[in-house]
Amino acid sequence: MAELTQTQELRENQDVLLEINNLTVVYKSDEEIVHAVNGISFQVGVKETIGLVGETGAGKTTTALSIMRLLPERTGFIEGGEILYNGMDLVTKPQNEMRMIRGSLISMIFQDPMTSLNPIMTVGDQIYESLEIHNTDNKTRQQLDERVNELLTLVGIQPRRKKEFPHQFSGGMKQRIVIAIALACEPQLLIADEPTTALDVTIQAQVLDLMRELKEKLDTSMIMITHDLGVVAETCDKVAIMYAGEIVERGSVEDIFEGKQHHPYTEGLFGAIPNLEEETDRLSPIDGLMPNPTDLPSGCKFHPRCKYCMDICREQVPPVYLEDGHMIACHLVVKED
């Protein structure tokens, strides 16, 4: 692997829809500063799905909220970097412009469908509302209502149920409605934040199948936020492993699942997955906890939990190595001639 500087960008020979460069995000209060995202960079190509993987607190959702410009108004701040969508920097866009971008160009499926829907509005009205906000073609009410029917049919719900309220649907059906709202204006980029976390296993599989099918049908790019490497293997083209607000490894699905070298954190994630092909029933969890984001460790942020930790890991930020699009930030990486 060739060594890069921490700020050197990964440029790929493909059409890039979204490019994030050195994004830094903090949450501030009177008592403390939370360093949520610390200089991350990645790209999403046209029609491509990238998975953001890591434990709770890694900075995945904050990254998504930054792209959408939905950080808490008084406490969340983008302190540096660029979020380039089709070449335009979303960081510099005023909120009135972002309101038009959200939903029409970039949409987000939030983590819990139970709280994403308005309990006192029918599901049809909630889909209709999204269409009406972005009705730049001045379609009639009848045309918008027909589009509501199309969207419900698209996600496998009978249009006659559009007059029902969220409490009348199961968790899996609620998630389908949330997906319909997100896809209402056929956005180019869809951000899915743990879209199956609140669902049982069989419903999870149905929702993931639906999302794959719709992505291919609508040619949508996607950011899949998850802690489940099984979901990544089934849905993603590329993967970025996040830890303590940093991307510690990035590459294709083949790089992450079959590569010769890995970041110790990635290795730990795989060690915590049950292997049904082996007789042993013991897992190898990663010792310790994610560091306090108000007081991050020096050097490599993962060193307090790393079984390979060396003195240099405690003192120096690890170099970034890149080979054929596979990036690892670790002192242990072996340089190949």
Residue pairs with C-beta under 8 A, 6 or more apart in sequence:
1 261
1 321
1 322
1 323
1 326
1 328
1 333
1 334
1 335
1 336
2 321
2 322
2 323
2 335
3 319
3 320
3 321
3 335
4 319
4 320
4 321
4 322
4 327
5 320
6 39
6 317
6 319
6 320
6 329
7 22
7 39
8 320
9 21
9 41
10 41
10 42
10 43
10 250
10 322
10 325
10 327
12 43
12 45
12 325
14 45
14 46
14 48
15 45
15 46
16 43
16 44
16 45
16 46
17 44
17 45
17 46
17 48
17 85
17 86
17 188
17 189
17 221
18 43
18 44
18 67
18 83
18 84
18 85
18 189
18 221
18 223
19 43
19 44
19 82
19 83
19 84
20 40
20 41
20 42
20 43
20 63
20 67
20 81
20 82
20 83
20 84
21 41
21 81
21 82
21 84
22 39
22 40
22 41
22 80
22 81
22 82
23 37
23 39
23 40
23 41
23 63
23 66
23 78
23 80
23 81
23 82
23 83
24 37
24 38
24 39
24 78
24 79
24 80
24 81
25 36
25 37
25 59
25 62
25 63
25 66
25 71
25 76
25 77
25 78
25 79
25 245
26 33
26 34
26 35
26 36
26 76
26 77
26 79
27 33
27 34
27 36
27 72
27 75
27 76
27 77
28 34
28 75
28 77
29 75
32 294
33 294
34 293
34 294
35 245
35 293
35 294
35 296
36 59
36 62
36 245
36 293
37 59
37 62
37 63
37 66
37 245
38 59
38 244
38 245
38 246
38 296
39 80
39 81
39 246
40 59
40 63
40 81
40 240
40 242
40 245
40 246
40 247
41 81
41 247
42 50
42 240
42 247
42 250
44 50
44 189
44 221
44 222
44 223
45 221
45 237
46 188
46 219
46 221
47 219
47 220
47 221
48 221
48 222
48 237
48 238
49 215
49 221
49 222
49 223
49 224
49 235
49 236
49 237
49 238
50 222
50 223
50 224
50 236
50 237
50 238
50 239
50 240
51 223
51 224
51 225
51 226
51 231
51 232
51 235
51 236
51 238
51 239
51 240
52 60
52 63
52 64
52 223
52 224
52 225
52 226
52 240
52 242
53 60
53 226
53 227
53 229
53 232
53 239
53 240
53 241
53 242
53 269
54 60
54 227
54 241
54 242
54 243
55 227
55 243
55 290
56 227
56 290
57 244
57 290
57 293
58 242
58 243
58 244
58 245
58 290
59 242
59 244
59 245
59 246
60 193
60 225
60 242
61 111
61 193
61 225
62 71
62 76
62 245
63 225
63 242
64 108
64 191
64 193
64 223
64 225
65 71
65 76
66 78
66 83
67 83
67 90
67 106
67 191
67 223
68 98
68 102
68 106
68 108
68 191
69 90
69 91
69 93
69 95
69 98
69 102
70 102
70 108
71 77
71 78
78 91
81 91
82 89
82 91
83 89
83 90
83 91
84 90
85 101
85 105
85 106
85 189
86 188
90 98
90 101
93 101
99 133
100 134
102 108
103 130
103 133
103 134
103 184
103 185
103 187
104 134
104 136
104 185
104 187
105 187
105 188
105 189
106 187
106 188
106 189
106 190
106 191
107 181
107 182
107 183
107 184
107 185
107 187
107 189
107 190
107 191
108 182
108 190
108 191
108 192
108 193
109 116
109 175
109 178
109 179
109 182
109 190
109 191
109 192
109 193
109 195
110 116
110 178
110 193
111 193
111 194
111 195
111 197
111 198
112 197
112 198
113 171
113 174
113 175
113 177
113 178
113 198
114 171
114 174
114 198
116 174
116 178
117 123
117 126
117 166
117 174
117 177
117 178
118 126
118 166
119 165
119 166
119 167
120 165
121 129
121 165
122 162
122 163
122 164
122 165
123 152
123 161
123 162
123 164
123 165
123 166
123 169
123 177
124 145
124 148
124 152
124 162
124 163
126 177
126 181
127 148
127 151
127 152
127 162
127 177
127 180
127 181
127 184
128 144
128 145
128 148
130 181
130 184
130 185
131 139
131 144
131 147
131 148
131 184
131 185
132 144
134 184
134 185
135 144
139 147
147 184
148 159
148 162
149 159
149 162
151 180
151 183
151 184
152 158
152 159
152 161
152 162
152 177
152 180
153 159
154 180
154 183
154 214
155 176
155 177
155 179
155 180
155 183
155 210
155 214
156 176
156 210
157 173
157 176
157 177
157 180
161 168
161 169
166 174
166 177
169 177
170 203
171 198
171 199
171 200
171 203
172 199
172 203
172 206
172 207
175 195
175 196
175 198
175 199
175 203
175 207
176 207
176 210
179 195
179 207
179 210
179 211
179 214
182 190
183 190
183 214
183 218
183 220
186 218
186 220
187 220
188 220
188 221
189 220
189 221
189 222
189 223
190 215
190 220
190 221
190 222
190 223
191 222
191 223
191 225
192 211
192 222
192 223
192 224
192 225
193 225
194 225
194 226
194 227
195 207
195 208
195 211
195 224
196 203
196 204
196 207
196 208
196 228
196 231
199 207
208 231
208 234
208 235
211 222
211 235
212 234
212 235
214 220
215 222
222 235
224 231
224 232
224 235
224 236
226 232
229 257
229 269
229 270
229 273
230 273
232 239
232 253
232 256
233 253
233 257
236 253
237 252
237 253
238 250
238 251
238 252
238 253
239 249
239 250
239 251
239 252
239 253
239 255
239 256
240 247
240 249
240 250
241 247
241 248
241 249
241 250
241 256
241 263
241 265
241 266
241 269
242 248
243 265
243 290
243 301
243 302
244 290
244 291
244 293
244 296
244 301
244 302
245 293
245 296
245 301
246 301
246 329
247 327
247 329
248 263
248 265
248 266
248 302
248 328
248 329
248 330
249 256
249 262
249 263
249 265
249 266
249 326
249 327
249 328
249 329
250 326
250 327
251 259
251 325
251 326
251 327
252 325
252 326
255 324
255 325
255 326
256 262
256 266
259 326
261 328
261 333
261 334
262 270
262 328
263 302
263 328
263 329
263 330
264 302
264 306
264 307
264 308
264 330
264 332
265 286
265 302
265 305
265 306
268 284
268 285
268 286
268 305
269 286
271 283
271 284
271 285
271 286
272 283
272 284
272 285
272 286
273 283
274 281
274 283
286 305
287 305
287 307
288 304
288 305
289 305
291 297
291 301
291 304
297 303
297 304
297 314
298 314
298 315
299 312
299 313
299 314
299 315
299 316
299 317
299 318
300 306
300 309
300 313
300 314
300 316
300 317
300 318
300 329
300 330
300 331
303 309
303 313
303 314
306 313
308 332
310 331
310 332
312 331
313 331
316 331
318 329
318 330
318 331
319 329
319 331
319 333
320 327
320 328
320 329
321 327
321 328
321 329
321 330
321 333
321 335
323 336
